[in-house]
Amino acid sequence: MEEHFVYLVLSIVEEIPYGKVATYQQIARLAGRDKNARLVARILANANRYGNYPCHRVVNSKGRTAPNWEEQRLLLEEEGVQFQRNGCVDLAVDQWKQ
């Protein structure tokens, strides 16, 4: 994995405002690699190697939180992010509009 791309992704994640979320695809697009949403997810899964980043603010394109990371929803709710009845973030309300 290219270190430059890793730090580019992490710098974008740092810009997501408190109380907002972005999608993996959105981060990939902002990094100039539209087709690399899965790579973004992999980078964020290992982000703790590089420092402390607000990775909890990144969800999939349906608004689903990361599997096996129950704390993610709690962190988002603490920031006021709204969830729909199906358990997904309401992207129409809380998606970061950069």
VOPA-331526 format. One record per residue (C-alpha): residue number from 1; residue in one letter; x, y, z. Coordinates in Angstrom, 2 decimals, m for minus. Layout:
// residues N
num / residu / x / y / z
NUM / A / X / Y / Z
...
This chain:
// residues 98
num / residu / x / y / z
1 / M / 0.00 / 0.00 / 0.00
2 / E / 1.37 / 3.41 / m0.94
3 / E / 2.19 / 5.46 / 2.16
4 / H / 1.31 / 8.66 / 0.29
5 / F / m2.20 / 7.37 / m0.42
6 / V / m2.63 / 6.18 / 3.17
7 / Y / m1.82 / 9.63 / 4.54
8 / L / m3.97 / 11.32 / 1.90
9 / V / m6.96 / 9.21 / 2.97
10 / L / m6.30 / 9.88 / 6.64
11 / S / m5.96 / 13.62 / 6.04
12 / I / m9.36 / 13.63 / 4.32
13 / V / m10.91 / 11.68 / 7.20
14 / E / m9.54 / 14.32 / 9.61
15 / E / m11.57 / 16.94 / 7.74
16 / I / m14.96 / 15.27 / 8.32
17 / P / m16.79 / 17.62 / 10.67
18 / Y / m18.08 / 16.57 / 14.08
19 / G / m21.62 / 15.19 / 13.69
20 / K / m21.20 / 14.32 / 10.00
21 / V / m20.26 / 11.14 / 8.13
22 / A / m18.64 / 10.36 / 4.81
23 / T / m18.72 / 7.16 / 2.79
24 / Y / m15.74 / 5.06 / 1.72
25 / Q / m16.59 / 5.94 / m1.88
26 / Q / m16.72 / 9.64 / m1.06
27 / I / m13.26 / 9.46 / 0.54
28 / A / m11.89 / 7.55 / m2.48
29 / R / m13.32 / 10.18 / m4.84
30 / L / m11.84 / 13.04 / m2.81
31 / A / m8.48 / 11.25 / m2.90
32 / G / m8.67 / 11.04 / m6.70
33 / R / m9.26 / 7.30 / m6.85
34 / D / m12.96 / 6.78 / m7.50
35 / K / m12.68 / 3.01 / m7.76
36 / N / m10.76 / 2.42 / m4.55
37 / A / m13.49 / 2.49 / m1.87
38 / R / m12.45 / m0.96 / m0.62
39 / L / m8.86 / 0.19 / m0.31
40 / V / m10.06 / 3.15 / 1.74
41 / A / m11.92 / 0.72 / 4.03
42 / R / m8.78 / m1.36 / 4.45
43 / I / m6.71 / 1.72 / 5.26
44 / L / m9.22 / 2.84 / 7.89
45 / A / m9.32 / m0.63 / 9.44
46 / N / m5.60 / m0.18 / 10.15
47 / A / m5.58 / 3.56 / 10.83
48 / N / m4.55 / 3.11 / 14.46
49 / R / m1.05 / 2.27 / 13.16
50 / Y / m0.72 / 5.88 / 12.01
51 / G / m2.33 / 7.80 / 14.84
52 / N / m5.73 / 8.78 / 16.13
53 / Y / m8.23 / 9.57 / 13.35
54 / P / m12.04 / 9.92 / 13.45
55 / C / m12.58 / 6.78 / 11.38
56 / H / m15.91 / 6.23 / 13.12
57 / R / m17.26 / 8.98 / 10.84
58 / V / m16.93 / 6.80 / 7.74
59 / V / m19.72 / 4.42 / 6.72
60 / N / m20.59 / 2.46 / 3.60
61 / S / m22.68 / 3.80 / 0.73
62 / K / m25.91 / 2.61 / 2.39
63 / G / m25.03 / 4.27 / 5.69
64 / R / m24.11 / 1.03 / 7.45
65 / T / m21.46 / 1.06 / 10.13
66 / A / m18.46 / m1.26 / 10.06
67 / P / m19.19 / m4.88 / 10.96
68 / N / m17.98 / m6.03 / 14.39
69 / W / m17.44 / m2.46 / 15.62
70 / E / m20.39 / m1.80 / 17.91
71 / E / m18.72 / 1.27 / 19.41
72 / Q / m18.93 / 3.09 / 16.05
73 / R / m22.67 / 3.66 / 16.37
74 / L / m22.30 / 4.89 / 19.94
75 / L / m19.61 / 7.37 / 18.92
76 / L / m21.76 / 8.67 / 16.07
77 / E / m24.84 / 8.97 / 18.26
78 / E / m22.80 / 10.96 / 20.81
79 / E / m22.08 / 13.42 / 17.97
80 / G / m25.78 / 13.68 / 17.11
81 / V / m25.73 / 11.56 / 13.97
82 / Q / m29.19 / 10.20 / 13.21
83 / F / m29.92 / 6.56 / 12.45
84 / Q / m32.89 / 5.21 / 10.55
85 / R / m35.04 / 2.33 / 11.79
86 / N / m33.00 / m0.09 / 9.67
87 / G / m29.87 / 0.80 / 11.68
88 / C / m28.22 / 2.85 / 8.93
89 / V / m27.07 / 6.45 / 9.19
90 / D / m29.49 / 8.86 / 7.57
91 / L / m27.15 / 10.05 / 4.82
92 / A / m29.70 / 12.58 / 3.58
93 / V / m29.33 / 14.38 / 6.92
94 / D / m25.83 / 13.65 / 8.17
95 / Q / m23.59 / 13.12 / 5.15
96 / W / m20.69 / 15.56 / 4.88
97 / K / m21.22 / 17.94 / 2.00
98 / Q / m17.74 / 19.08 / 1.07
